[in-house]
Amino acid sequence: MDGMSDDAPSLAHVSALVEAAAARLDGVATVTPLQRNERLSELTGAQVWLKREDLQPVRSYKLRGAYNLMSQLDADARATGVICASAGNHGQGVAWACARLGVHGQVYVPTTTPRQKRERILALGGDHVELVVAGETYDAAAALAEQAAASTGRTMVPAFDDLRTLSGQGTVAREIIAQLGDTPPDVILAPVGGGGLLTGCGAWLRTHAPRTRIIGVEPAGATCLARALNAGHPVMLDHIDTFVDGAAVRRAGDLTTPLARQLGCDVTAIPEGQVCSEMLSLYQTDGIIAEPAGALASSALRQGVNDVTVRVVPGQTVVAIISGGNNDISRYNEVLERSLVHEGRKHYFLVSFPQEPGALRRFLDGILGPDDDVVLFEYTKKSNRETGPALVGIELGDPAELPALLARIAASPLQVETISAQSPFYRYLV
């Protein structure tokens, strides 16, 4: 499909499918809590609630769409089996549904999928699931899964671009309204990868809560839906940042794109570093373990009331969907690093030190502020040189002190080069 489909279903039709999906999922998917968040409420002045889809059995909302689709397969299709591609969470939903329905499935994941998610897919599916690791991105894995489905006759279970999948995911919105006492929120923020959760929830909301403002939140390194809406059709992105792996999709869906256009929703892009800062706040302040995509929606609120796209008004009722909690603890060093860099607290420099006693002490005394800290120092003395370069990482006590630090560097006799974010060396560090 090259452009927007004129045959795209109406939002009312999708809303009706969400109602049918809710009946199938009754007693199957967990009705996850809707919790008021004090931290984000104080930050924005709004009443902010978090929909805790990270508390599903597979720790994400993905089982809703997978089970809704697979439960509608006839006996022959179930006997042949299913296949899917996933960045990790959808695969867990499919694996869980396979075990529950007694269907054999193959799950294709890219090589970037964290080990924790791979292990959970196998644990949830047991003997019913085969894991295939192939391709460097979700889209590459999806292409291989499509080829395998065509050759084996297995039923493809799309992660987002299927009415049965997205209508199952749309049951999240139905629960939110019920949990608010049938009082629609002013704003709902949904994370966006391929657009299934956004369009499923959005279609139901447009029918049952038309005044609710719907905001899709994409990672800045993978803005496939925004590009599709701007172009008038799905666009294959040349490059994506796979850090927010659950939402790192190179191309929005042929079905979800026209549905998103019908919704008329806003779409905003959030820097990966800001997502990392929100992950840390969710963990340290709220006691919530969120993966990068899981923290994506609530991270948009860190910009407060001033963001031109989010535009949260004090006093409004706002719901952000915490979509997943499948985070590998080994990633937290990178999460912390990206957060510090994004907040302007951590900076890297190449410093040419005179190879003489006391040079480092003079640097510390003359350039570092009282609350600053050297968090990285790599230097090897070369006996045949007058100066030697050192890689220095500095963490500021206050990001606002950066101009003062740079002024002290400029006034010093040392030759200092700032490593910019555009430098290939910087990408090696971060």
Buried (B, 14 or more C-beta within 10 A) or exposed (E): BEEBBEEBBEBEBBBBBBBBBBEBBEEBBBBBBBBEBEBBBEBBBBBBBBBBBBBBBBBBBBBBBBBBBBBEBEEEBBEBBBBBBBBBBBBBBBBBBBBBBEBBBBBBBBEBBBEBBBEBBBEBBEEBBBBBEBBEBBBBBBBBBBEBBEEEEBBBBBBBBBBBBBBBBBBBBBBBBEBBEEEBBBBBBBBBBBBBBBBBBBBBBBBBBEEBBBBBBBBBBBBBBBBBBEEEBBBEBEEBEBBBBBBBBBBBBBBBBBBBBBBEBBBBBBBBBBBBBBBBBBBEEBEBBBBBBBBBBBBBBBBBBEBEBBBBEEEBBBBBBBBBBBBBEEBBEBBBBBBBBBBBBBBBBBBBBBBEEEBBEBBEEEBBBEEBEEBBEEBEEEEEEEBBBBBBBBBBEEEEBBEEBBEBBEEBEBEBEEBEEEBEEBEEBB
